Amino acid sequence: MDLTYPAETEPFRSEIRAWLADHLPAGWGQPGFSMTPDEKKTFNREWTKTLFDGGWICASWPKEYGGKGLSLMESVVLNEEFARAEAPLRADFFGDTLVGPTILQWATEEQKKQFIPGILDGTISWCQGFSEPDAGSDLASLKTRAEPDGDEWVINGQKVWTTQAQFADYIFLLARTDPDAPKHAGISYLLVPMKQPGIEVRPIEQVDGSADFNEVFFANARCPKENVVGGVNNGWKVAMTTLGFERGSSATTGHRRFLRELDQIIDVARQNGRLADPVVRQRLAAAWTRVKIMEINGYRSLTDALNGTHHMAALGACNKMFWSEHHKETMELAIDILGLDGQILTGTYDDSVDERVRRGRDDYPVSDLQASFFFSRSETIWGGTAEIQRNIVGERVLGLPKEPKPASVGG
């Protein structure tokens, strides 16, 4: 593990700090800083354009496609400085982080010209259509079909747990285009417009009243035939690159959100006297230790990415399994510390937050810790369950035999 940054990254770090100081609201991040609801709305609305004008959205992308062509270490420094300032860095998560890099790697020049500009300036919003009711961890079992009809694909099927589907302009989805091909073959990666007849979005309301997740139903929905990325029946390989993109440049900043949250939990324990409980202190110390392990593993992951060492997919499986299980355990600790107060929704209604991303009911909102507790229950499931991550580590790192397949009925 190498903790020494190249000297040439320091002027770039200074450049980012100066830009943030010039463009963030005066007093941002300082004790006592606050904005009125109207000021928050204005900031949220204008910040994406400010980022775009500064060239910071997808800055690691090649210059010919609108990026700055940053090196990996420059991208790391960029992420670190925005994280230090707690300043937003993305226009649209799914566009910037998942489908955008996939388009850059696999798409035709015509597809890049069509979709990349809207991803960079935040004018196209995206959602991901991979999981299905019977194809979650076993994604290759998907049943959604796309059949050619002249110059279009006709799509029928269902996706589930589709985040922000009710607001997306496009969905990047996997559909079976050759039903007679083997399980992992015959799948294509399509870019499908969401605002059309034949697509129905049904929000899945959570216990806290939020509904970021959705079911999406396709009944003869259509997309242009040229909207296949990476070639017909090559979707599995394309999708695997999409699932691997959220790594690397954020390796040294991923632990920060857990550390901020842990600081908040410690403050609650201090205020209500639970910090005097030796068992609580021990559990808090264990949580802090896990966050430090994440920080160290981040530097290890960065070193591996720079040197091309180790199996990145297996390393990603280890990290995902570790942080998701940590977060679930830590949020259980938070609720224990809150005690009976944790059973009462104590959040405050904030009308400056876009209604598309507001958490909970307007008349009875959850607090930050309560919302995090509810969401942490899902984190060991989405993106590959903890059980699947263990299989990947066992088979690809430890060289253990593959998990036996269940015997077929009557076979």
N, C-alpha and C positions, 0 to 999 in steps of 0.2 A: 504494500500500500504506500503510495507516494503522496505526501501532504504538501509538497513544494509546488507552487504555481509558477509558470514561466514568467520571467521579468516583464516580457512584452505585454502581458495581460493587465498590468497595473495602470498604464495610461488609459486603456479602454475602461477599466473600472472607474477611474476618475471622471471620464467622459459621461458615463451613465449616471453617476451620482450628481454631476452638475446639471444634466438634463432633467433629472427628477426634481432637483431643488428648484429649477426654473419653471416647471410645469405643474407640479402638485400644488394644491391650495396652500396658502400661507399657514404655517402652524401644523401642517399635516404630521401626524404621529407624535406630536408633543402632548404632554399631560394637559388635560383640560380641553383639548381640541374637539370641536363639534361643528356640525353643519345643520342648518335648518332643513326640514323636509324638502323644500323647494331647491335649496342648494344641492342636496344629495341627488335629486332627480336630474338637475342640470349637469352635475358631474358625471353621473352614470351615462347620461345621453351623449355627452361630448368627449368622454375619455377615449372611446374607441377611435374616433377621428384623430385625436391628439396622438395616440400611439401610432396610427397609420402614417400620419404626417412625419413622425419622427423615425419611421422605418423600423420600429421595434417588433411589430407583429410578424411572426415567422421569420425573424432576422437571420436564422441559420440557413434559410433557403437560398439557392443560387441567385445571383444578381439578375440574371436574365428572366427570372420568374418573380421579381419583385422583392426578393430578400436582400440581405447584406452580405451573404456568403460567409457567415461567421464560421470560424473553426469550432470544434467541440469545446475547447477550453474557453473561448470567447462566449459561447452560448452558456456555459456554466457560470461565468462571471455575470452575464446579463441576468440569469435567473436568480443568482445570489443577491444582487443589488436590488432588484425589484422585490424579492422576498424580504430583505432587510427593511425596506421602506414600506412594506405591506401595501404595495401598489399593484393593481390588476395588470396582467401582462397579455391576456388573451382577448380576442374579439369573440370567438365562438369555439368552445372547447373541442367539439367533435370535428369542426372544420380545421382548426389550427393544428390539432394534435394527432388526429386519426385519419380522416379521409384525405386531407390536404397532402401529407407526406406520401400516402398511398397513390394518389393521382400523380404526384411528381415521379414516383418510381415506376409506375406501371402504365400510365395513360398515354394516349397518342398526343401529338402536339395540338391537334384540334380540341381535344378534351381539356388540355391544360389551359388553352386560351379561353375556353368557355367558362371554366369553373374557378381557376386560381384567382383572378382579380376579385371576385365576390367573396372569396374566403379571406383574402388579405384586408379588404376594407370593411369586412363585417356585414355586408349587405345580403349574404346568403347564410341562413342558419340550417343546421344539419341535425339529423338523428341517426342512430345506428339500428339496423334491422337484422340482427343475427339470431338471437334466442327465440325459440318457439315453445309452446306448451309442453311438447315431448322432445325438445331438442335444446337443452340448456348446456350442461357440461359436455354432453355427447352431441356437440353441434352438428356433426356430419349426418345426423339422423333427420335433419330438417326436411320438411315436406312441401313448403311453399314452392309453387311451380311458376316458371316463366316460359311461355310458348310463343314462337315467332308468328306474326300475322302481318305480312307485308313489310312495311318499314318500321314496325313496332314490336315490342314484347308485350304480351298480355299476361298479367300476373294475378294469381289466385292463391290464397293461403292466409296465414296469420302469424304475426310476431307478438312478443310479449316482453314486458319490462323495458319498454322503449322510452328512454328518458327524453323529455321535452318534445315528444312527437307532436303534441297539439300545437306547437308553435313553429315547427321546422318547415323550411321551404323544400328541402330534399331529404330523402332517406337513402343511405347506402346500405343495400341489403344483399343477402345471399339467397339465391333461388335455384331450384333444381331445373336445369335446362336439358338434361338427358336422363330420364327416369330409369333407363335400362343400364346405365353405367354403374360401376362399383361405387360403394358408399361415399368415398372421398372424391370421386370423380363426378363429372356431370353437373357440377355446381358452378354458377356464374355470379360475378360481382357486378351489381347494377346500380346506377344512379337514377333514382325515381323521383319525379316531382310529387310532392305531397298534396298540393292544392288542386285536386281533380276529383271528378265523380269516380266512385269505385274504391275510395279509400275512406274508411271509418276509423276514427280514433276514440277510444273509450278510456278516460283516465281511471287509474286504480287508486282510490283514496286510501291513504294510510291512517294509522290510528291517531296521528297528530293533526289530521285534517289536510295535510299536503297531498299533492297528486302529481309529482314529477314523473312517475312511471305510468305507462299506458299499455293497453292492448291496441294493436293495429290490425285491421281486417282489410284484405285485398279481394275485391270481387270484380274481375275483369279490368283492373287498373292497368294503365299503359305507360310505357316510356319508350323513347326512340331506340331503334335497334343499335345505333352507334353508342349508346350509353353503357355498354359493357366495358369494364376496366380490366385490362390484362388478358383479354381474349375469352371467347366462349369456352365454357367447361374448365376454365383455369381458376375459378373463384376461390377454391380452397387455399391454394398457394398465395393468392393475393390477400385473402383474409388473414392468414397467419402473419404476414408482414404488418397489417393494420394493428393486430393485437400486440405486436412487439414494439410499436413506436413510442409508447409512453415511458421511455427509459432514457438513461444517458445524461442529458444536459440538466435534468432536475434531480440527479442523484444526491447532490449535496444539500438540497433544500427540502426534500420530502419530509424530513423529520420535524420541520419547524412548526407545522400546524399542530402536531401532537404535543410539542413542548409548550406552545401557547395555551393549549387547552388544559394541559396538566397544571400550569401556573394558575389558571382560573379555578381548577378544582382545589388546589392547595389554599387559595384565598378563601374559598367557601369553608374549608375545614378549619381554617384559622378563625374565621368569624363566628362559626357556631360551636367552637370548642372541641370539635372532633379531632383536632390535631394533637390533643393531649392523649388520645387513645394509642397505646403502643402498637396495636394490631393495624390501625389505620396508617400510622407512620411507616410501618414495615411495608404495607401494600403500596403506599405512595413512593417509597424508596425503590421498590421493585419496578414500578411503572417508570420512574425516572431512569433507572438502569436500562430498561428496554429502549427508551428513546435514545439514549446515548449509543446503544448498540446499533440502532438504525442510522445514526449519524456516522459512526465508524464504517458500517457496511456501505453507506453511500460513497464514502471515499474509496472503499475497496472496489465498488462497482465502477466508479469513474476510472480508476487505475486499470481495471480489466478492459473497459471500453477503449481506452487510449492504446493499450498494448495488444488488444485482440486476444486476450487470454481467457480461459474458462469458457464454459458453455453459457451464453447469455440467457437463453431460454430457461435453463435450469436455475441460474442465479435469480432471474426475475421471479420464478416460482417460489424460491426461498424467501425473497423479500416480501412478496405479496402475502404469502402465508403468515409471515412474522408480524407485519404491521396490522393486518386485518384482525388477527387474534389478539394482538396487544390492545387494539382500540376497543374491541368488544369487552375485554376484561377491565380496562380502565374506566369505561363508561358505566359498567356495573358497580365499580368502586365509587364513582361519582354519585350514583343514585343512593348507594348505602350511606355516603356521607351526608347527603341531603336529608335522609331519613323521611319522616312523614311529609316534610315540605316538598319532597320530590314527587309526591302524588298529586300535588296541586299545580296546575299550569300557571306559571308565574311570569310568562313573557309579556312584552309590551307591544302594542300594535304600532307599526311603523309604516305610515302611508307614503313614505318616500321610496319604498322598495317596489320595484316593478311587480305587478300582480302575477306575472308569469312565474316568478321565482320566490314569491312570498311563502313562508312556511306557516302552516297551521291555519286555524280558523281566525278570522278577523276579530271575532267577539271573545275569543278565549285562546290566545296564542301561547305556544310553547316557548320556554326560555332556550337559550343557546345550548345549554348542557342537556336539557330534555330532548331537543331535536337531535343532537348528536348521539344520545343514547339510542333513540329509535333507529337512526340511520345505521349505527354500528352493527345492528342485528343483521343487516343485509350484506355487510362488507366481506364476510367469509364465504359468501355465495356468489355475488356477481364477479365477473372477470375470471371465472374459474374457481370452483369451490376449493376449500382448504384440503378436502380429500383428494381432489384431482391434482392439486399442487404437490401433495405428498407422493402421489404416484409418479409425477414427473421427476421429482428429486430422487426417488428410489430407483427408477429405471435408468435415468440419464446420468446421474451423478454417482450413485452407489453401485450401479450395474446389477441390480436385483432383477429377478425374473418378472416379466409382465404380469399384471393382475389377471387371474383366470377369468375368462368370459363365462357368463351364466349359461348353463346348458339349455338348449332350445327345447320347448315343450314337445313331447312325443319323439324327440330325437335321441 
